[in-house]
Structure formats: C-alpha cells, structure tokens
C-alpha cells in the first residue's frame, strides 16, 4: 500500500511542475507579443486616452 501512495505523491509533484512550465511559456509568449507590437499598442493606448480626454471635457 505504501508503494501505491508513494507513486501517487510523485505523480502529484510531477503535475505541479508541468503547471509551472505552462505558466512560464504563456508569460514568454505574452512578453514576446508586447515587444513585437509595442509601437502599435502604444499608439492604440494614446488614441484611446486622447478620445477619453476629449469626450470628458465636453461633459
């Protein structure tokens, strides 16, 4: 019975490591996309903030 429990514990620990690797890969992809599209994202945010400012002044 203890061998079965030991195997189950090892499996659970292994699954935790897979989750960490997945999170790291997702972060790497997101950071890469931000770096690639930095200028476009900056222009989009500036445009949105500009519109918000213009419309808030009219209120």
N, C-alpha and C positions, 0 to 999 in steps of 0.2 A: 504494500500500500504506500509506503514512503517513497518508493521509486516513482510511482504514478504522480504523487504530489510534487516531487522534485521536478519532474518533466513539465507539469502544469505551470509551476513557478517560472521555469526557464522560458516557456512559451510566452508567458505574460511579459516578462522582461524584454524579450525579443520584439514583441509588438510595440512596446514603448519606443524603442529605438527607431522603428520604421516611422512612427508618427513624427518624431523629431526630424528625421531626414526629409519627410514630406513638407514640413513647415519651412525648413531651410530652403528647399527647392522653390517653393512658392514665393518666398521672400526674394530670392535671387532673380526670379522671373519678373516680379513686380519692380524691383530696383532697376533692372535692365530696361524695362519698358519706360520707366520715368527718365532714365538717362537718354534713351533713344529719342523720345518725344518731348524733351524738356522745353524746347522753344515753342512748340505748338501748345503745350499745356500752359506755359507762361502767358502766351497771347490770349488763350481762352479765358484764363482767370482774370486777366486785366480787362478784357472786354466785358465780362460778366460784372465785375466790380464797377466799371465805368457806367454801365446801364443802371445798376442799383443806385449809384450816386446821383445820376441824372433824374431818375424817377423819384427818389426820396426828396430831392429839392423841390419838386413840383407839388408835393403834398402839403 
